[in-house]
Amino acid sequence: MPDRDLDAVRAFIDGFNEQDFDVFLSVLDPEVELHTLKLGRITGHEEARRWATKRPGGLQQQLVIEDLLRSGDQVVALLRQQWRWEDGGEIAEENEVAALFTLREGRIVRWRPFTDRAEALRAAGIDAPSDSSPGGRKPG
């Protein structure tokens, strides 16, 4: 059975990675709040597009989903953040990170990144995963 909240999280990340703003914006609530590490809180589609637009040259960020964990109207994405050189695609740096998404009716209303995965899980009220199978499982 399809889960539109998990699908929205996947589309957000895919749209960000591919710079496909039609996909990226289609899953965001018009009044979305993005809590960015560098810019602080930004709201709405235009600010979200501006934030997600990659600047040419140098290192480019890619997010790889390792797992999606649900807790009510929230989804924690356990991610591998990869910084790749634009010209060759070689990975320059890689980190384990997480993002907390709040969703309403299949649309993202809030997004918050975490450099500490355990902190993201605590923020969503999720205990450490009890199962190693990926794919949107509920907390154990």
NORWO-V323825 format. One record per residue. N is the residue number from 1. OMEGA is omega in whole degrees, 0 to 359 (999 if undefined). BURIAL is I if it has 24 or more other C-alpha atoms within 12 Angstrom, else O. D_LAST is the distance of its C-alpha to the last C-alpha in whole Angstrom. Layout:
N,OMEGA,BURIAL,D_LAST / N,OMEGA,BURIAL,D_LAST
This chain:
1,180,O,20 / 2,177,O,21 / 3,187,O,19 / 4,176,O,21 / 5,178,I,19 / 6,177,I,18 / 7,179,I,21 / 8,179,I,23 / 9,179,I,21 / 10,180,I,22 / 11,177,I,25 / 12,183,I,26 / 13,178,I,25 / 14,179,I,27 / 15,176,I,30 / 16,183,I,30 / 17,185,I,30 / 18,184,O,33 / 19,176,I,35 / 20,187,O,34 / 21,173,I,35 / 22,178,O,35 / 23,183,I,31 / 24,183,I,30 / 25,183,I,32 / 26,182,I,31 / 27,180,I,27 / 28,170,I,28 / 29,180,I,29 / 30,180,O,33 / 31,183,O,32 / 32,173,I,29 / 33,174,I,29 / 34,180,I,28 / 35,186,I,28 / 36,180,O,29 / 37,184,O,30 / 38,187,O,33 / 39,185,O,35 / 40,183,O,32 / 41,174,O,31 / 42,183,I,33 / 43,173,I,33 / 44,184,I,34 / 45,184,I,35 / 46,178,O,38 / 47,178,O,36 / 48,178,I,33 / 49,180,I,35 / 50,180,O,38 / 51,186,I,35 / 52,182,I,33 / 53,180,O,37 / 54,176,O,37 / 55,183,O,40 / 56,175,O,42 / 57,174,O,43 / 58,182,O,41 / 59,178,O,37 / 60,181,I,35 / 61,172,I,31 / 62,177,I,29 / 63,180,I,25 / 64,180,I,23 / 65,173,I,20 / 66,180,I,17 / 67,175,I,14 / 68,182,I,13 / 69,182,I,10 / 70,171,I,10 / 71,182,I,10 / 72,180,O,13 / 73,181,I,16 / 74,175,I,15 / 75,172,I,14 / 76,175,I,14 / 77,172,I,16 / 78,191,I,16 / 79,168,I,20 / 80,180,I,22 / 81,181,I,26 / 82,174,I,29 / 83,184,O,32 / 84,173,O,35 / 85,184,O,38 / 86,187,O,40 / 87,183,O,43 / 88,180,O,41 / 89,179,O,37 / 90,180,O,37 / 91,178,O,34 / 92,181,O,35 / 93,179,O,32 / 94,182,O,28 / 95,171,O,25 / 96,182,I,22 / 97,177,I,21 / 98,174,I,18 / 99,178,I,19 / 100,179,I,18 / 101,170,I,19 / 102,186,I,20 / 103,175,I,21 / 104,178,I,23 / 105,176,O,24 / 106,178,I,23 / 107,180,I,25 / 108,179,I,24 / 109,180,I,25 / 110,178,I,24 / 111,180,I,23 / 112,179,I,23 / 113,177,I,23 / 114,173,I,21 / 115,180,O,23 / 116,183,O,20 / 117,181,I,17 / 118,178,O,15 / 119,178,O,17 / 120,179,I,16 / 121,177,I,12 / 122,180,O,14 / 123,179,I,16 / 124,182,I,13 / 125,181,O,11 / 126,173,I,8 / 127,177,O,7 / 128,182,O,8 / 129,179,I,7 / 130,185,O,6 / 131,182,O,8 / 132,180,O,11 / 133,181,O,12 / 134,167,O,13 / 135,171,I,14 / 136,179,I,12 / 137,177,O,8 / 138,179,I,6 / 139,183,I,4 / 140,999,O,0
